[in-house]
Amino acid sequence: MNLANRLSLLRIILVPVFVLSLVYYSPEKNHLRFLSVGIFILACATDALDGYLARRLGEQTVLGSYIDPIADKLLLVSGFLSLSFMGHLPAAIRIPAWVTVAVISRDLLIIIGAIIIFITTGRLKAEPLFVGKATTVLQMATLFLSLLAAPGGILFLFFIATVTLTILSGVLYVQMGGRLLQTD
């Protein structure tokens, strides 16, 4: 259990704290929104740091190749679901359901594809594409800007960019999965 893997585990532990800070938010408890922003920033920082440390220290592990994307997905999915469907949150920080549906649909498609590949081939190597990493960064930025209640026009541009890149990366992952199945 190296430092990079510990940071991924920390990110997983931060997810319920992040969600709870949003669940218990109310206008009288506005500090909880700022707490959620701080937790989200910390979680995003651990995402950047764990990958850097694993590469820099030569400590990339099989465990890390699985728990890092799991930690990312838990953070992103919980954030998008919370900001879309928690009706008590201010309208200025809400994310439209169509954005959340695109994000979750892509992730489900990738998970189902990975399961099919594993069942069919008996192996699975988690290899992220650059566009997948870029999608994760854009999704994190969208959540961050939403939590900050950025101006509506800026948020709308991020919503469109997030959905576009999410769909594009989903298509590329499906193509990669198809190639993996054809070569086996």
RAQUIZI-V442650 format. One record per pair of residues at least 4 apart in sequence whose ideal C-beta (glycine too) atoms are under 7 Angstrom apart, sorted by the first residue. I is the first residue (numbers start at 1). J is the second residue. D is the distance in Angstrom with one decimal. If there is no record, write none. Layout:
i=I j=J d=D
i=I j=J d=D
This chain:
i=1 j=5 d=5.3
i=1 j=6 d=6.3
i=2 j=59 d=4.4
i=2 j=61 d=6.6
i=3 j=7 d=6.5
i=3 j=53 d=5.6
i=4 j=8 d=6.8
i=4 j=50 d=4.2
i=4 j=53 d=4.6
i=4 j=54 d=3.8
i=4 j=59 d=5.9
i=4 j=64 d=5.6
i=5 j=9 d=6.5
i=5 j=61 d=6.4
i=5 j=63 d=5.7
i=5 j=64 d=5.0
i=5 j=67 d=6.3
i=6 j=10 d=6.4
i=7 j=11 d=6.6
i=7 j=46 d=4.4
i=7 j=49 d=5.8
i=7 j=50 d=3.9
i=8 j=12 d=6.8
i=8 j=50 d=5.2
i=8 j=64 d=6.5
i=8 j=67 d=4.5
i=8 j=68 d=4.8
i=8 j=71 d=4.7
i=9 j=13 d=6.4
i=9 j=67 d=6.8
i=10 j=14 d=6.3
i=10 j=46 d=5.6
i=11 j=43 d=4.9
i=11 j=46 d=4.8
i=11 j=47 d=6.3
i=11 j=71 d=4.0
i=11 j=75 d=6.2
i=12 j=71 d=4.8
i=12 j=74 d=6.0
i=14 j=18 d=5.8
i=14 j=39 d=5.5
i=14 j=42 d=6.4
i=14 j=43 d=4.7
i=15 j=19 d=6.4
i=15 j=74 d=4.8
i=15 j=75 d=5.5
i=15 j=78 d=5.3
i=16 j=20 d=6.0
i=17 j=21 d=6.5
i=17 j=39 d=5.7
i=18 j=36 d=5.7
i=18 j=39 d=4.5
i=18 j=40 d=6.0
i=18 j=43 d=6.8
i=18 j=78 d=6.8
i=19 j=23 d=6.1
i=19 j=78 d=5.2
i=19 j=82 d=5.7
i=20 j=24 d=6.1
i=21 j=25 d=6.7
i=21 j=32 d=4.8
i=21 j=35 d=4.6
i=21 j=36 d=4.1
i=21 j=39 d=6.3
i=22 j=36 d=5.3
i=22 j=82 d=4.8
i=22 j=86 d=5.9
i=22 j=89 d=6.6
i=23 j=86 d=7.0
i=24 j=29 d=6.5
i=24 j=32 d=5.7
i=25 j=29 d=6.0
i=25 j=32 d=4.5
i=25 j=33 d=5.5
i=25 j=88 d=7.0
i=25 j=89 d=6.4
i=26 j=88 d=6.9
i=31 j=35 d=6.2
i=32 j=36 d=6.4
i=33 j=37 d=6.7
i=34 j=38 d=6.5
i=35 j=39 d=6.3
i=36 j=40 d=6.1
i=36 j=147 d=6.2
i=37 j=41 d=6.4
i=37 j=147 d=4.9
i=37 j=148 d=6.6
i=38 j=42 d=6.4
i=39 j=43 d=6.3
i=40 j=44 d=6.3
i=40 j=79 d=7.0
i=40 j=143 d=6.6
i=40 j=144 d=6.3
i=40 j=147 d=6.1
i=41 j=45 d=6.2
i=42 j=46 d=6.5
i=43 j=47 d=6.8
i=43 j=75 d=5.2
i=44 j=48 d=6.8
i=44 j=140 d=5.2
i=45 j=49 d=6.0
i=46 j=50 d=5.8
i=47 j=72 d=6.1
i=48 j=52 d=6.3
i=49 j=53 d=6.0
i=50 j=54 d=6.2
i=50 j=68 d=6.1
i=51 j=55 d=6.5
i=51 j=68 d=6.8
i=52 j=56 d=5.7
i=53 j=57 d=5.6
i=54 j=59 d=5.2
i=54 j=60 d=4.7
i=54 j=64 d=5.7
i=55 j=60 d=6.6
i=60 j=64 d=6.1
i=61 j=65 d=7.0
i=62 j=66 d=7.0
i=63 j=67 d=5.9
i=64 j=68 d=5.6
i=65 j=126 d=4.7
i=66 j=70 d=6.2
i=66 j=126 d=6.0
i=67 j=71 d=5.9
i=68 j=72 d=6.6
i=69 j=73 d=6.2
i=69 j=126 d=6.4
i=69 j=128 d=7.0
i=70 j=74 d=6.3
i=71 j=75 d=6.4
i=72 j=76 d=6.0
i=72 j=136 d=5.7
i=73 j=77 d=5.6
i=73 j=107 d=5.7
i=74 j=78 d=6.0
i=75 j=79 d=6.1
i=76 j=80 d=6.2
i=76 j=103 d=6.7
i=76 j=139 d=5.2
i=76 j=140 d=7.0
i=77 j=81 d=6.0
i=77 j=104 d=6.0
i=77 j=107 d=6.5
i=78 j=82 d=6.0
i=79 j=83 d=6.2
i=79 j=143 d=4.5
i=80 j=84 d=5.9
i=80 j=95 d=6.1
i=80 j=99 d=7.0
i=80 j=100 d=4.2
i=80 j=103 d=5.1
i=80 j=104 d=6.9
i=80 j=143 d=6.9
i=81 j=85 d=5.8
i=81 j=100 d=6.3
i=82 j=86 d=5.2
i=83 j=89 d=6.7
i=83 j=93 d=6.2
i=83 j=94 d=5.9
i=83 j=95 d=4.3
i=83 j=143 d=6.8
i=83 j=146 d=5.4
i=84 j=94 d=6.8
i=84 j=95 d=4.9
i=84 j=97 d=5.2
i=84 j=100 d=4.2
i=89 j=93 d=5.6
i=89 j=94 d=5.9
i=90 j=149 d=6.9
i=92 j=149 d=3.8
i=93 j=146 d=5.2
i=93 j=147 d=5.8
i=93 j=149 d=5.1
i=95 j=99 d=5.2
i=95 j=100 d=6.0
i=95 j=146 d=5.3
i=96 j=159 d=6.4
i=97 j=101 d=5.9
i=98 j=102 d=6.6
i=99 j=103 d=6.5
i=99 j=159 d=4.9
i=99 j=162 d=6.1
i=99 j=163 d=5.8
i=100 j=104 d=6.1
i=101 j=105 d=5.8
i=102 j=106 d=6.5
i=102 j=163 d=4.5
i=102 j=166 d=5.0
i=102 j=167 d=6.5
i=103 j=107 d=6.7
i=103 j=139 d=6.2
i=103 j=166 d=5.6
i=104 j=108 d=6.2
i=105 j=109 d=6.2
i=106 j=110 d=6.4
i=106 j=166 d=5.0
i=106 j=169 d=6.8
i=106 j=170 d=3.9
i=107 j=111 d=6.3
i=108 j=112 d=6.1
i=109 j=113 d=6.2
i=109 j=170 d=5.6
i=109 j=174 d=6.8
i=110 j=114 d=6.3
i=110 j=173 d=5.2
i=111 j=115 d=6.5
i=112 j=116 d=6.4
i=113 j=117 d=6.3
i=113 j=173 d=6.8
i=113 j=174 d=6.5
i=113 j=177 d=4.3
i=114 j=118 d=6.3
i=114 j=124 d=5.8
i=115 j=119 d=6.2
i=116 j=120 d=6.0
i=117 j=121 d=5.7
i=117 j=124 d=5.8
i=117 j=177 d=5.8
i=117 j=180 d=5.6
i=117 j=181 d=6.3
i=118 j=123 d=6.9
i=118 j=124 d=4.3
i=120 j=181 d=6.0
i=120 j=184 d=6.8
i=121 j=184 d=4.5
i=128 j=132 d=4.8
i=128 j=133 d=5.7
i=129 j=169 d=6.8
i=129 j=172 d=5.9
i=129 j=173 d=6.7
i=129 j=176 d=6.8
i=130 j=134 d=6.3
i=131 j=135 d=6.2
i=131 j=168 d=6.4
i=131 j=169 d=4.5
i=131 j=172 d=5.6
i=132 j=136 d=6.6
i=132 j=169 d=5.0
i=132 j=173 d=6.7
i=133 j=137 d=6.6
i=134 j=138 d=6.3
i=134 j=165 d=6.4
i=135 j=139 d=6.2
i=135 j=165 d=4.9
i=135 j=166 d=5.6
i=135 j=169 d=4.4
i=136 j=140 d=6.4
i=137 j=141 d=6.4
i=138 j=142 d=6.3
i=138 j=161 d=6.1
i=138 j=162 d=5.3
i=138 j=165 d=5.4
i=139 j=143 d=6.6
i=139 j=162 d=5.7
i=140 j=144 d=6.2
i=141 j=145 d=6.2
i=141 j=158 d=6.6
i=142 j=146 d=6.3
i=142 j=158 d=4.5
i=142 j=159 d=6.7
i=142 j=162 d=4.7
i=143 j=147 d=6.3
i=144 j=148 d=6.5
i=145 j=150 d=4.0
i=145 j=154 d=6.7
i=145 j=155 d=5.9
i=145 j=158 d=5.7
i=146 j=155 d=6.3
i=150 j=154 d=4.8
i=150 j=155 d=5.2
i=151 j=155 d=7.0
i=152 j=156 d=6.1
i=153 j=157 d=6.7
i=154 j=158 d=6.6
i=155 j=159 d=6.2
i=156 j=160 d=6.5
i=157 j=161 d=6.2
i=158 j=162 d=5.9
i=159 j=163 d=6.4
i=160 j=164 d=6.2
i=161 j=165 d=6.1
i=162 j=166 d=5.9
i=163 j=167 d=6.3
i=164 j=168 d=6.3
i=165 j=169 d=6.1
i=166 j=170 d=6.3
i=167 j=171 d=6.5
i=168 j=172 d=6.5
i=169 j=173 d=6.2
i=170 j=174 d=6.4
i=171 j=175 d=6.5
i=172 j=176 d=6.4
i=173 j=177 d=6.3
i=174 j=178 d=6.4
i=175 j=179 d=6.6
i=176 j=180 d=6.5
i=177 j=181 d=6.4
i=178 j=182 d=6.3
i=179 j=183 d=6.3
i=180 j=184 d=6.7
